[in-house]
Amino acid sequence: MVNEITLSKGIYSVTIYTTDVADNFQNKIIALTPPTGRQNQSDGPKPAKLIDLLRVTRTIKIKGYIISNTVKADLIALIKGAKANGGTITLTYPNGGDSAFNSPGTATTYEVLIETCTINDKAFDEPTGTYIDGVWQEGVLPSYLAKFLIDMSVLEGTTIGGS
């Protein structure tokens, strides 16, 4: 099943047809190991004391494809700040793809920054036609044709000073 994720900012909007979306949560935890004195070494090591700072970082890794050179140019514009002074990009799951906090079928949006993005030009022979309602149409390209493979990671959050 292919999910569509949209990245947008200003006049730029890019739909990525995803094949794999992975959420990675990292929580900053500090471990303090109490010292053991000479007089109680025979008791063995003491368990570590853990401090949960609740500094949770969410990274979303997205693999999928885009379908044209124009979309690739718009994606590069988003990576470069969308001709603005940086700031966040809106990531949207149009069909409630991340329904942990929302009911399924509702749009779910996040403010994100693109951390890494690899765009691979996929070599293929363009078909000279496609079937429409069971009839071969010469010279019509199918709308689902993958042109560029995308492998990116985005961080959820806002920039210092807002978006």
N, C-alpha and C positions, 0 to 999 in steps of 0.2 A: 504494500500500500504506500502510495506517495502522498506526503503531506506538503502543503505549500506554506513556506515561511516568507513573510514580506519584511524587507528592511526599507525604511523610508526616512527622509529628512529633506525639508524644503521641497524643491521641484523634483527630487530624485526618489524613485520607488523601484525596487528590484524584488522580483519573486524568485525564490529558490525552490525548486522541486526537490525535496529532500528524500534521501534514501536511508539516512541514519542521523538521528539527533540524540546526543548524549549530554545529560546534565551532570556536572561535577561540582560538589559542594565541599569546601574546605573550611574547617573551623580552627581558629588559632587557639591552641591549648598549651598551657605552660605546665611542665612537670617539675616539682620541687622534691628532691630526694633528701629526707632528713639525715643528718649526720649520725653515725654510730660511734659512740665513745668506747674507749678501751675496756671500761668496766662492764659494758653490755654487748660486747662483740659476739659472745656465745649465743645471744638471742637471734642472731642472723640479721640480714638487712631489713630495714623498715620499709613498708609500702610507700610508694611515691604519693605525694599530695598533688592533686590536679586542680588547676585553676582554669575554668572555662570563661574566656573573655568575650564570648559571643561575637566574635569577629568572623562572620561567615561570608565567604566569597563564593559566588556562583559563576561558573564558567559553562557556557553552552557550546558544545562542539557540533558543527553542522557539516554534513556531507550531502551533496546533491548535485544538481546541474542547473544551468541557465541555458537559454535557447538562441541567443543572437549576439552579434557584435555590439549592438546598441545597448543591450542589457549589460554586457561586460563593461562598456564605457561608463554606464551609470553606476555599476558596482565599484569601479575604480574611483569614481568621483566621491562615493560615500566613504570609501576607505581614506581618501585624502581630505575628509572633512566637509564634503558637499559644498565646496566653494564658500565656506563660512569659517568663522573662527573656531574650528573644532567643535566640541560638544558631543552630546549623545545622539544616537540614532534610535528610532523606534522599531523594535522587533515585534511582529504580530503573528500569532498563531491564528489564522482566520476561522478555524473550526474548533476552537477550544482544545488545541493539541496539548496544552499544559493545563489539565483540568483538576490539578491537585487542590487548588484554592477556588476554583470557579466551577460552575456546573458545565458539563459537556455541551458543546454546540454554541458556546458564547465566545466572542473574540477575547483573546488574552494578549495584552501588550506589555512590553518591558522597555525600559530605557537601557541601552547597551552601548558599549564601545567595542569596535572591532580590534581584537588583539593580533590575530594572524589570519592570513587568507592566501591560499594557493589556488590559482586558476589554471587548469590544464585544458589546452585545446584538444578536443577529442577528434581524431581523424575518422572520417566516415565518407561513404559515397552517398551523396544526396540523391534521394529517389526522384524519378522524373514524374511521379504521380502518386496518387493514393486512392483508396476505396472510400467513397462517400455513398452511404445507403446501399452498399453492395455493388456499386457501379464504379469502375476504374475511371478516375479523372486525370487526364494527362496534364503534367506540369503543375499540379497542386501539391505543395509540401504539407506533410502532416504537422499539426500544431504541437505535438509532443516530442519532436525531434531534439535530442540532446546534442548540444554543440560544445559547451564548456563544462568540465567537471569542477566542482567547488569543494574545497576542504578548508573550513574556517573555524575559528573560535572567537567567541564574544564574551565580554564580562558584563554582568548586570550591575548597574549602578549609575550614578551621576558624577559629573566632573565637579571639581572644587569650584565654588562660585555659581553652581547651577548648571543647566544644560545650555 
